[in-house]
Amino acid sequence: MSLHPELLATVERDFVDGLAAPARLTQDALELALTNGVVLTVRYAAADAYSLRWVVDGAELGIDTAPTHPDLDTRPNHLHLADGRVVADRLTRLGGDPATNLGAVIEAVLADPLLSGQGG
């Protein structure tokens, strides 16, 4: 069962002022166009398996749970920055409520699309 319809309902309820257009469900994702020009693509397979990607001025950033960076203290979740660095993800919690995780990312991206203060 997909988490995307539930996440769509949460986004439409909690972030209506942050959406530039209606959120869109695709076969395997939820796509959000935010008022600051960011396009956020949400893919949630489970509470511990997700990919949240956004594009800012042609640069892609994202958080995912691929087990590829064992040196980070938030492993397996990690943040890909626009400059190519991969750092600890301080926005989401592995196994946490998907709506809470997505809400934290939306709030952070609306405040700072490039997450310049994020680090780890």
Secondary structure, 3 states (H helix, E strand, C coil): CCCHHHHHHHHHHHCHHHECCCCEECCCCEEEEECCCCEEEEEEEECCEEEEEEEECCEEEEEECCCCCCCCCCCCCEEECCCCCEEECCCCCCCCCHHHHHHHHHHHHHHCCCCCCCCC
